[in-house]
Amino acid sequence: MLKVVHDAEGAGGSLLDQIVRDAARQMLAAALQAEVAAYVEQFADKVDEGGIGWWSAMASTPNGR
């Protein structure tokens, strides 16, 4: 699963700047997830000669495999 990473470099701004920056990161992460989900859904019925979906090989598990 994706998570929003906070970098220490941007910590010098005002509280409002930090709130806006965090909200922007979260919106970008949500938009990217939606775009990837739509792309994967577009090819959900496509399988290789072994019957495995192409997206299955691209998926990663929590331990990175």
mmCIF file of the N, C-alpha and C atoms, coordinates in Angstrom:
data_MODEL
# 
_entry.id   MODEL 
# 
loop_
_atom_site.group_PDB 
_atom_site.id 
_atom_site.type_symbol 
_atom_site.label_atom_id 
_atom_site.label_alt_id 
_atom_site.label_comp_id 
_atom_site.label_asym_id 
_atom_site.label_entity_id 
_atom_site.label_seq_id 
_atom_site.pdbx_PDB_ins_code 
_atom_site.Cartn_x 
_atom_site.Cartn_y 
_atom_site.Cartn_z 
_atom_site.occupancy 
_atom_site.B_iso_or_equiv 
_atom_site.pdbx_formal_charge 
_atom_site.auth_seq_id 
_atom_site.auth_comp_id 
_atom_site.auth_asym_id 
_atom_site.auth_atom_id 
_atom_site.pdbx_PDB_model_num 
ATOM 1   N N  . MET A 1 1  ? 0.837  -1.181  0.000   1.00 0.00 ? 1  MET A N  1 
ATOM 2   C CA . MET A 1 1  ? 0.000  0.000   0.000   1.00 0.00 ? 1  MET A CA 1 
ATOM 3   C C  . MET A 1 1  ? 0.875  1.234   0.000   1.00 0.00 ? 1  MET A C  1 
ATOM 4   N N  . LEU A 1 2  ? 0.407  2.264   -0.588  1.00 0.00 ? 2  LEU A N  1 
ATOM 5   C CA . LEU A 1 2  ? 1.147  3.513   -0.634  1.00 0.00 ? 2  LEU A CA 1 
ATOM 6   C C  . LEU A 1 2  ? 1.016  4.263   0.672   1.00 0.00 ? 2  LEU A C  1 
ATOM 7   N N  . LYS A 1 3  ? 2.034  5.039   0.989   1.00 0.00 ? 3  LYS A N  1 
ATOM 8   C CA . LYS A 1 3  ? 1.945  5.900   2.156   1.00 0.00 ? 3  LYS A CA 1 
ATOM 9   C C  . LYS A 1 3  ? 2.584  7.236   1.813   1.00 0.00 ? 3  LYS A C  1 
ATOM 10  N N  . VAL A 1 4  ? 2.126  8.273   2.472   1.00 0.00 ? 4  VAL A N  1 
ATOM 11  C CA . VAL A 1 4  ? 2.661  9.603   2.250   1.00 0.00 ? 4  VAL A CA 1 
ATOM 12  C C  . VAL A 1 4  ? 3.915  9.742   3.092   1.00 0.00 ? 4  VAL A C  1 
ATOM 13  N N  . VAL A 1 5  ? 5.014  10.132  2.451   1.00 0.00 ? 5  VAL A N  1 
ATOM 14  C CA . VAL A 1 5  ? 6.287  10.284  3.144   1.00 0.00 ? 5  VAL A CA 1 
ATOM 15  C C  . VAL A 1 5  ? 6.520  11.764  3.406   1.00 0.00 ? 5  VAL A C  1 
ATOM 16  N N  . HIS A 1 6  ? 6.826  12.087  4.633   1.00 0.00 ? 6  HIS A N  1 
ATOM 17  C CA . HIS A 1 6  ? 7.100  13.471  5.008   1.00 0.00 ? 6  HIS A CA 1 
ATOM 18  C C  . HIS A 1 6  ? 8.605  13.680  5.032   1.00 0.00 ? 6  HIS A C  1 
ATOM 19  N N  . ASP A 1 7  ? 9.066  14.669  4.294   1.00 0.00 ? 7  ASP A N  1 
ATOM 20  C CA . ASP A 1 7  ? 10.498 14.946  4.313   1.00 0.00 ? 7  ASP A CA 1 
ATOM 21  C C  . ASP A 1 7  ? 10.787 16.091  5.279   1.00 0.00 ? 7  ASP A C  1 
ATOM 22  N N  . ALA A 1 8  ? 11.908 16.011  5.951   1.00 0.00 ? 8  ALA A N  1 
ATOM 23  C CA . ALA A 1 8  ? 12.279 17.002  6.952   1.00 0.00 ? 8  ALA A CA 1 
ATOM 24  C C  . ALA A 1 8  ? 12.668 18.329  6.310   1.00 0.00 ? 8  ALA A C  1 
ATOM 25  N N  . GLU A 1 9  ? 12.967 18.321  5.033   1.00 0.00 ? 9  GLU A N  1 
ATOM 26  C CA . GLU A 1 9  ? 13.420 19.521  4.334   1.00 0.00 ? 9  GLU A CA 1 
ATOM 27  C C  . GLU A 1 9  ? 12.366 20.624  4.334   1.00 0.00 ? 9  GLU A C  1 
ATOM 28  N N  . GLY A 1 10 ? 11.096 20.268  4.226   1.00 0.00 ? 10 GLY A N  1 
ATOM 29  C CA . GLY A 1 10 ? 10.029 21.259  4.155   1.00 0.00 ? 10 GLY A CA 1 
ATOM 30  C C  . GLY A 1 10 ? 9.495  21.679  5.509   1.00 0.00 ? 10 GLY A C  1 
ATOM 31  N N  . ALA A 1 11 ? 10.156 21.338  6.594   1.00 0.00 ? 11 ALA A N  1 
ATOM 32  C CA . ALA A 1 11 ? 9.651  21.595  7.936   1.00 0.00 ? 11 ALA A CA 1 
ATOM 33  C C  . ALA A 1 11 ? 9.776  23.056  8.350   1.00 0.00 ? 11 ALA A C  1 
ATOM 34  N N  . GLY A 1 12 ? 10.417 23.916  7.555   1.00 0.00 ? 12 GLY A N  1 
ATOM 35  C CA . GLY A 1 12 ? 10.647 25.291  7.954   1.00 0.00 ? 12 GLY A CA 1 
ATOM 36  C C  . GLY A 1 12 ? 9.492  26.236  7.685   1.00 0.00 ? 12 GLY A C  1 
ATOM 37  N N  . GLY A 1 13 ? 8.444  25.794  6.996   1.00 0.00 ? 13 GLY A N  1 
ATOM 38  C CA . GLY A 1 13 ? 7.334  26.674  6.643   1.00 0.00 ? 13 GLY A CA 1 
ATOM 39  C C  . GLY A 1 13 ? 6.372  26.874  7.796   1.00 0.00 ? 13 GLY A C  1 
ATOM 40  N N  . SER A 1 14 ? 5.378  27.707  7.551   1.00 0.00 ? 14 SER A N  1 
ATOM 41  C CA . SER A 1 14 ? 4.354  27.952  8.558   1.00 0.00 ? 14 SER A CA 1 
ATOM 42  C C  . SER A 1 14 ? 3.453  26.729  8.695   1.00 0.00 ? 14 SER A C  1 
ATOM 43  N N  . LEU A 1 15 ? 2.638  26.738  9.721   1.00 0.00 ? 15 LEU A N  1 
ATOM 44  C CA . LEU A 1 15 ? 1.713  25.630  9.941   1.00 0.00 ? 15 LEU A CA 1 
ATOM 45  C C  . LEU A 1 15 ? 0.766  25.486  8.754   1.00 0.00 ? 15 LEU A C  1 
ATOM 46  N N  . LEU A 1 16 ? 0.296  26.603  8.227   1.00 0.00 ? 16 LEU A N  1 
ATOM 47  C CA . LEU A 1 16 ? -0.601 26.557  7.072   1.00 0.00 ? 16 LEU A CA 1 
ATOM 48  C C  . LEU A 1 16 ? 0.103  25.955  5.861   1.00 0.00 ? 16 LEU A C  1 
ATOM 49  N N  . ASP A 1 17 ? 1.364  26.328  5.635   1.00 0.00 ? 17 ASP A N  1 
ATOM 50  C CA . ASP A 1 17 ? 2.141  25.742  4.534   1.00 0.00 ? 17 ASP A CA 1 
ATOM 51  C C  . ASP A 1 17 ? 2.254  24.233  4.694   1.00 0.00 ? 17 ASP A C  1 
ATOM 52  N N  . GLN A 1 18 ? 2.505  23.783  5.896   1.00 0.00 ? 18 GLN A N  1 
ATOM 53  C CA . GLN A 1 18 ? 2.639  22.345  6.152   1.00 0.00 ? 18 GLN A CA 1 
ATOM 54  C C  . GLN A 1 18 ? 1.323  21.621  5.903   1.00 0.00 ? 18 GLN A C  1 
ATOM 55  N N  . ILE A 1 19 ? 0.223  22.221  6.341   1.00 0.00 ? 19 ILE A N  1 
ATOM 56  C CA . ILE A 1 19 ? -1.091 21.606  6.136   1.00 0.00 ? 19 ILE A CA 1 
ATOM 57  C C  . ILE A 1 19 ? -1.399 21.494  4.644   1.00 0.00 ? 19 ILE A C  1 
ATOM 58  N N  . VAL A 1 20 ? -1.149 22.575  3.910   1.00 0.00 ? 20 VAL A N  1 
ATOM 59  C CA . VAL A 1 20 ? -1.414 22.571  2.467   1.00 0.00 ? 20 VAL A CA 1 
ATOM 60  C C  . VAL A 1 20 ? -0.518 21.565  1.762   1.00 0.00 ? 20 VAL A C  1 
ATOM 61  N N  . ARG A 1 21 ? 0.751  21.518  2.141   1.00 0.00 ? 21 ARG A N  1 
ATOM 62  C CA . ARG A 1 21 ? 1.701  20.583  1.522   1.00 0.00 ? 21 ARG A CA 1 
ATOM 63  C C  . ARG A 1 21 ? 1.270  19.130  1.775   1.00 0.00 ? 21 ARG A C  1 
ATOM 64  N N  . ASP A 1 22 ? 0.877  18.832  3.015   1.00 0.00 ? 22 ASP A N  1 
ATOM 65  C CA . ASP A 1 22 ? 0.423  17.473  3.331   1.00 0.00 ? 22 ASP A CA 1 
ATOM 66  C C  . ASP A 1 22 ? -0.843 17.111  2.560   1.00 0.00 ? 22 ASP A C  1 
ATOM 67  N N  . ALA A 1 23 ? -1.774 18.058  2.468   1.00 0.00 ? 23 ALA A N  1 
ATOM 68  C CA . ALA A 1 23 ? -3.012 17.801  1.727   1.00 0.00 ? 23 ALA A CA 1 
ATOM 69  C C  . ALA A 1 23 ? -2.713 17.563  0.247   1.00 0.00 ? 23 ALA A C  1 
ATOM 70  N N  . ALA A 1 24 ? -1.793 18.335  -0.309  1.00 0.00 ? 24 ALA A N  1 
ATOM 71  C CA . ALA A 1 24 ? -1.424 18.154  -1.718  1.00 0.00 ? 24 ALA A CA 1 
ATOM 72  C C  . ALA A 1 24 ? -0.802 16.784  -1.943  1.00 0.00 ? 24 ALA A C  1 
ATOM 73  N N  . ARG A 1 25 ? 0.065  16.354  -1.040  1.00 0.00 ? 25 ARG A N  1 
ATOM 74  C CA . ARG A 1 25 ? 0.674  15.019  -1.166  1.00 0.00 ? 25 ARG A CA 1 
ATOM 75  C C  . ARG A 1 25 ? -0.391 13.930  -1.132  1.00 0.00 ? 25 ARG A C  1 
ATOM 76  N N  . GLN A 1 26 ? -1.340 14.070  -0.205  1.00 0.00 ? 26 GLN A N  1 
ATOM 77  C CA . GLN A 1 26 ? -2.394 13.066  -0.084  1.00 0.00 ? 26 GLN A CA 1 
ATOM 78  C C  . GLN A 1 26 ? -3.288 13.050  -1.320  1.00 0.00 ? 26 GLN A C  1 
ATOM 79  N N  . MET A 1 27 ? -3.603 14.220  -1.861  1.00 0.00 ? 27 MET A N  1 
ATOM 80  C CA . MET A 1 27 ? -4.428 14.278  -3.072  1.00 0.00 ? 27 MET A CA 1 
ATOM 81  C C  . MET A 1 27 ? -3.691 13.670  -4.261  1.00 0.00 ? 27 MET A C  1 
ATOM 82  N N  . LEU A 1 28 ? -2.402 13.947  -4.385  1.00 0.00 ? 28 LEU A N  1 
ATOM 83  C CA . LEU A 1 28 ? -1.624 13.359  -5.477  1.00 0.00 ? 28 LEU A CA 1 
ATOM 84  C C  . LEU A 1 28 ? -1.549 11.842  -5.346  1.00 0.00 ? 28 LEU A C  1 
ATOM 85  N N  . ALA A 1 29 ? -1.357 11.344  -4.121  1.00 0.00 ? 29 ALA A N  1 
ATOM 86  C CA . ALA A 1 29 ? -1.305 9.899   -3.905  1.00 0.00 ? 29 ALA A CA 1 
ATOM 87  C C  . ALA A 1 29 ? -2.642 9.256   -4.263  1.00 0.00 ? 29 ALA A C  1 
ATOM 88  N N  . ALA A 1 30 ? -3.751 9.880   -3.856  1.00 0.00 ? 30 ALA A N  1 
ATOM 89  C CA . ALA A 1 30 ? -5.078 9.341   -4.168  1.00 0.00 ? 30 ALA A CA 1 
ATOM 90  C C  . ALA A 1 30 ? -5.337 9.360   -5.675  1.00 0.00 ? 30 ALA A C  1 
ATOM 91  N N  . ALA A 1 31 ? -4.940 10.439  -6.345  1.00 0.00 ? 31 ALA A N  1 
ATOM 92  C CA . ALA A 1 31 ? -5.134 10.530  -7.795  1.00 0.00 ? 31 ALA A CA 1 
ATOM 93  C C  . ALA A 1 31 ? -4.311 9.479   -8.522  1.00 0.00 ? 31 ALA A C  1 
ATOM 94  N N  . LEU A 1 32 ? -3.090 9.265   -8.071  1.00 0.00 ? 32 LEU A N  1 
ATOM 95  C CA . LEU A 1 32 ? -2.238 8.255   -8.694  1.00 0.00 ? 32 LEU A CA 1 
ATOM 96  C C  . LEU A 1 32 ? -2.810 6.857   -8.488  1.00 0.00 ? 32 LEU A C  1 
ATOM 97  N N  . GLN A 1 33 ? -3.293 6.572   -7.282  1.00 0.00 ? 33 GLN A N  1 
ATOM 98  C CA . GLN A 1 33 ? -3.913 5.269   -7.025  1.00 0.00 ? 33 GLN A CA 1 
ATOM 99  C C  . GLN A 1 33 ? -5.122 5.058   -7.927  1.00 0.00 ? 33 GLN A C  1 
ATOM 100 N N  . ALA A 1 34 ? -5.951 6.078   -8.084  1.00 0.00 ? 34 ALA A N  1 
ATOM 101 C CA . ALA A 1 34 ? -7.137 5.964   -8.938  1.00 0.00 ? 34 ALA A CA 1 
ATOM 102 C C  . ALA A 1 34 ? -6.738 5.742   -10.390 1.00 0.00 ? 34 ALA A C  1 
ATOM 103 N N  . GLU A 1 35 ? -5.708 6.430   -10.841 1.00 0.00 ? 35 GLU A N  1 
ATOM 104 C CA . GLU A 1 35 ? -5.253 6.274   -12.221 1.00 0.00 ? 35 GLU A CA 1 
ATOM 105 C C  . GLU A 1 35 ? -4.702 4.872   -12.467 1.00 0.00 ? 35 GLU A C  1 
ATOM 106 N N  . VAL A 1 36 ? -3.931 4.359   -11.528 1.00 0.00 ? 36 VAL A N  1 
ATOM 107 C CA . VAL A 1 36 ? -3.383 3.005   -11.661 1.00 0.00 ? 36 VAL A CA 1 
ATOM 108 C C  . VAL A 1 36 ? -4.513 1.980   -11.638 1.00 0.00 ? 36 VAL A C  1 
ATOM 109 N N  . ALA A 1 37 ? -5.475 2.152   -10.730 1.00 0.00 ? 37 ALA A N  1 
ATOM 110 C CA . ALA A 1 37 ? -6.598 1.217   -10.649 1.00 0.00 ? 37 ALA A CA 1 
ATOM 111 C C  . ALA A 1 37 ? -7.392 1.199   -11.954 1.00 0.00 ? 37 ALA A C  1 
ATOM 112 N N  . ALA A 1 38 ? -7.615 2.366   -12.543 1.00 0.00 ? 38 ALA A N  1 
ATOM 113 C CA . ALA A 1 38 ? -8.345 2.431   -13.816 1.00 0.00 ? 38 ALA A CA 1 
ATOM 114 C C  . ALA A 1 38 ? -7.554 1.754   -14.928 1.00 0.00 ? 38 ALA A C  1 
ATOM 115 N N  . TYR A 1 39 ? -6.250 1.934   -14.936 1.00 0.00 ? 39 TYR A N  1 
ATOM 116 C CA . TYR A 1 39 ? -5.402 1.318   -15.960 1.00 0.00 ? 39 TYR A CA 1 
ATOM 117 C C  . TYR A 1 39 ? -5.410 -0.199  -15.819 1.00 0.00 ? 39 TYR A C  1 
ATOM 118 N N  . VAL A 1 40 ? -5.272 -0.683  -14.587 1.00 0.00 ? 40 VAL A N  1 
ATOM 119 C CA . VAL A 1 40 ? -5.274 -2.127  -14.349 1.00 0.00 ? 40 VAL A CA 1 
ATOM 120 C C  . VAL A 1 40 ? -6.631 -2.718  -14.710 1.00 0.00 ? 40 VAL A C  1 
ATOM 121 N N  . GLU A 1 41 ? -7.706 -2.024  -14.361 1.00 0.00 ? 41 GLU A N  1 
ATOM 122 C CA . GLU A 1 41 ? -9.054 -2.503  -14.678 1.00 0.00 ? 41 GLU A CA 1 
ATOM 123 C C  . GLU A 1 41 ? -9.248 -2.630  -16.184 1.00 0.00 ? 41 GLU A C  1 
ATOM 124 N N  . GLN A 1 42 ? -8.635 -1.748  -16.932 1.00 0.00 ? 42 GLN A N  1 
ATOM 125 C CA . GLN A 1 42 ? -8.743 -1.763  -18.394 1.00 0.00 ? 42 GLN A CA 1 
ATOM 126 C C  . GLN A 1 42 ? -8.214 -3.076  -18.975 1.00 0.00 ? 42 GLN A C  1 
ATOM 127 N N  . PHE A 1 43 ? -7.235 -3.677  -18.326 1.00 0.00 ? 43 PHE A N  1 
ATOM 128 C CA . PHE A 1 43 ? -6.611 -4.899  -18.823 1.00 0.00 ? 43 PHE A CA 1 
ATOM 129 C C  . PHE A 1 43 ? -6.874 -6.104  -17.915 1.00 0.00 ? 43 PHE A C  1 
ATOM 130 N N  . ALA A 1 44 ? -7.893 -6.027  -17.072 1.00 0.00 ? 44 ALA A N  1 
ATOM 131 C CA . ALA A 1 44 ? -8.159 -7.080  -16.096 1.00 0.00 ? 44 ALA A CA 1 
ATOM 132 C C  . ALA A 1 44 ? -8.429 -8.435  -16.744 1.00 0.00 ? 44 ALA A C  1 
ATOM 133 N N  . ASP A 1 45 ? -8.985 -8.448  -17.943 1.00 0.00 ? 45 ASP A N  1 
ATOM 134 C CA . ASP A 1 45 ? -9.327 -9.708  -18.597 1.00 0.00 ? 45 ASP A CA 1 
ATOM 135 C C  . ASP A 1 45 ? -8.201 -10.254 -19.470 1.00 0.00 ? 45 ASP A C  1 
ATOM 136 N N  . LYS A 1 46 ? -7.088 -9.568  -19.547 1.00 0.00 ? 46 LYS A N  1 
ATOM 137 C CA . LYS A 1 46 ? -5.961 -10.015 -20.378 1.00 0.00 ? 46 LYS A CA 1 
ATOM 138 C C  . LYS A 1 46 ? -5.080 -10.978 -19.585 1.00 0.00 ? 46 LYS A C  1 
ATOM 139 N N  . VAL A 1 47 ? -4.784 -12.123 -20.199 1.00 0.00 ? 47 VAL A N  1 
ATOM 140 C CA . VAL A 1 47 ? -3.929 -13.121 -19.556 1.00 0.00 ? 47 VAL A CA 1 
ATOM 141 C C  . VAL A 1 47 ? -2.872 -13.596 -20.540 1.00 0.00 ? 47 VAL A C  1 
ATOM 142 N N  . ASP A 1 48 ? -1.791 -14.145 -20.000 1.00 0.00 ? 48 ASP A N  1 
ATOM 143 C CA . ASP A 1 48 ? -0.753 -14.695 -20.871 1.00 0.00 ? 48 ASP A CA 1 
ATOM 144 C C  . ASP A 1 48 ? -1.093 -16.135 -21.232 1.00 0.00 ? 48 ASP A C  1 
ATOM 145 N N  . GLU A 1 49 ? -0.188 -16.796 -21.946 1.00 0.00 ? 49 GLU A N  1 
ATOM 146 C CA . GLU A 1 49 ? -0.459 -18.164 -22.389 1.00 0.00 ? 49 GLU A CA 1 
ATOM 147 C C  . GLU A 1 49 ? -0.613 -19.142 -21.224 1.00 0.00 ? 49 GLU A C  1 
ATOM 148 N N  . GLY A 1 50 ? -0.118 -18.790 -20.050 1.00 0.00 ? 50 GLY A N  1 
ATOM 149 C CA . GLY A 1 50 ? -0.274 -19.638 -18.865 1.00 0.00 ? 50 GLY A CA 1 
ATOM 150 C C  . GLY A 1 50 ? -1.524 -19.325 -18.066 1.00 0.00 ? 50 GLY A C  1 
ATOM 151 N N  . GLY A 1 51 ? -2.306 -18.357 -18.535 1.00 0.00 ? 51 GLY A N  1 
ATOM 152 C CA . GLY A 1 51 ? -3.538 -18.002 -17.846 1.00 0.00 ? 51 GLY A CA 1 
ATOM 153 C C  . GLY A 1 51 ? -3.339 -17.019 -16.703 1.00 0.00 ? 51 GLY A C  1 
ATOM 154 N N  . ILE A 1 52 ? -2.156 -16.421 -16.622 1.00 0.00 ? 52 ILE A N  1 
ATOM 155 C CA . ILE A 1 52 ? -1.857 -15.469 -15.553 1.00 0.00 ? 52 ILE A CA 1 
ATOM 156 C C  . ILE A 1 52 ? -2.079 -14.055 -16.072 1.00 0.00 ? 52 ILE A C  1 
ATOM 157 N N  . GLY A 1 53 ? -2.763 -13.246 -15.289 1.00 0.00 ? 53 GLY A N  1 
ATOM 158 C CA . GLY A 1 53 ? -2.976 -11.856 -15.674 1.00 0.00 ? 53 GLY A CA 1 
ATOM 159 C C  . GLY A 1 53 ? -1.664 -11.097 -15.649 1.00 0.00 ? 53 GLY A C  1 
ATOM 160 N N  . TRP A 1 54 ? -1.474 -10.188 -16.614 1.00 0.00 ? 54 TRP A N  1 
ATOM 161 C CA . TRP A 1 54 ? -0.217 -9.443  -16.698 1.00 0.00 ? 54 TRP A CA 1 
ATOM 162 C C  . TRP A 1 54 ? 0.011  -8.625  -15.448 1.00 0.00 ? 54 TRP A C  1 
ATOM 163 N N  . TRP A 1 55 ? -1.078 -8.129  -14.845 1.00 0.00 ? 55 TRP A N  1 
ATOM 164 C CA . TRP A 1 55 ? -0.966 -7.305  -13.650 1.00 0.00 ? 55 TRP A CA 1 
ATOM 165 C C  . TRP A 1 55 ? -0.517 -8.114  -12.455 1.00 0.00 ? 55 TRP A C  1 
ATOM 166 N N  . SER A 1 56 ? -0.740 -9.427  -12.479 1.00 0.00 ? 56 SER A N  1 
ATOM 167 C CA . SER A 1 56 ? -0.345 -10.283 -11.357 1.00 0.00 ? 56 SER A CA 1 
ATOM 168 C C  . SER A 1 56 ? 1.164  -10.278 -11.174 1.00 0.00 ? 56 SER A C  1 
ATOM 169 N N  . ALA A 1 57 ? 1.898  -10.264 -12.281 1.00 0.00 ? 57 ALA A N  1 
ATOM 170 C CA . ALA A 1 57 ? 3.359  -10.250 -12.208 1.00 0.00 ? 57 ALA A CA 1 
ATOM 171 C C  . ALA A 1 57 ? 3.880  -8.906  -11.728 1.00 0.00 ? 57 ALA A C  1 
ATOM 172 N N  . MET A 1 58 ? 3.087  -7.861  -11.888 1.00 0.00 ? 58 MET A N  1 
ATOM 173 C CA . MET A 1 58 ? 3.517  -6.526  -11.490 1.00 0.00 ? 58 MET A CA 1 
ATOM 174 C C  . MET A 1 58 ? 3.197  -6.227  -10.030 1.00 0.00 ? 58 MET A C  1 
ATOM 175 N N  . ALA A 1 59 ? 2.334  -7.012  -9.425  1.00 0.00 ? 59 ALA A N  1 
ATOM 176 C CA . ALA A 1 59 ? 1.903  -6.750  -8.053  1.00 0.00 ? 59 ALA A CA 1 
ATOM 177 C C  . ALA A 1 59 ? 3.023  -7.051  -7.073  1.00 0.00 ? 59 ALA A C  1 
ATOM 178 N N  . SER A 1 60 ? 3.024  -6.334  -5.985  1.00 0.00 ? 60 SER A N  1 
ATOM 179 C CA . SER A 1 60 ? 3.998  -6.615  -4.939  1.00 0.00 ? 60 SER A CA 1 
ATOM 180 C C  . SER A 1 60 ? 3.257  -6.865  -3.636  1.00 0.00 ? 60 SER A C  1 
ATOM 181 N N  . THR A 1 61 ? 3.838  -7.673  -2.813  1.00 0.00 ? 61 THR A N  1 
ATOM 182 C CA . THR A 1 61 ? 3.263  -7.990  -1.517  1.00 0.00 ? 61 THR A CA 1 
ATOM 183 C C  . THR A 1 61 ? 3.913  -7.101  -0.468  1.00 0.00 ? 61 THR A C  1 
ATOM 184 N N  . PRO A 1 62 ? 3.381  -7.095  0.738   1.00 0.00 ? 62 PRO A N  1 
ATOM 185 C CA . PRO A 1 62 ? 3.962  -6.243  1.776   1.00 0.00 ? 62 PRO A CA 1 
ATOM 186 C C  . PRO A 1 62 ? 5.456  -6.487  2.025   1.00 0.00 ? 62 PRO A C  1 
ATOM 187 N N  . ASN A 1 63 ? 5.934  -7.701  1.764   1.00 0.00 ? 63 ASN A N  1 
ATOM 188 C CA . ASN A 1 63 ? 7.355  -7.967  1.989   1.00 0.00 ? 63 ASN A CA 1 
ATOM 189 C C  . ASN A 1 63 ? 8.193  -7.691  0.743   1.00 0.00 ? 63 ASN A C  1 
ATOM 190 N N  . GLY A 1 64 ? 7.603  -7.096  -0.295  1.00 0.00 ? 64 GLY A N  1 
ATOM 191 C CA . GLY A 1 64 ? 8.341  -6.677  -1.476  1.00 0.00 ? 64 GLY A CA 1 
ATOM 192 C C  . GLY A 1 64 ? 8.513  -7.727  -2.546  1.00 0.00 ? 64 GLY A C  1 
ATOM 193 N N  . ARG A 1 65 ? 7.885  -8.863  -2.427  1.00 0.00 ? 65 ARG A N  1 
ATOM 194 C CA . ARG A 1 65 ? 8.010  -9.931  -3.430  1.00 0.00 ? 65 ARG A CA 1 
ATOM 195 C C  . ARG A 1 65 ? 6.817  -9.980  -4.337  1.00 0.00 ? 65 ARG A C  1 
# 
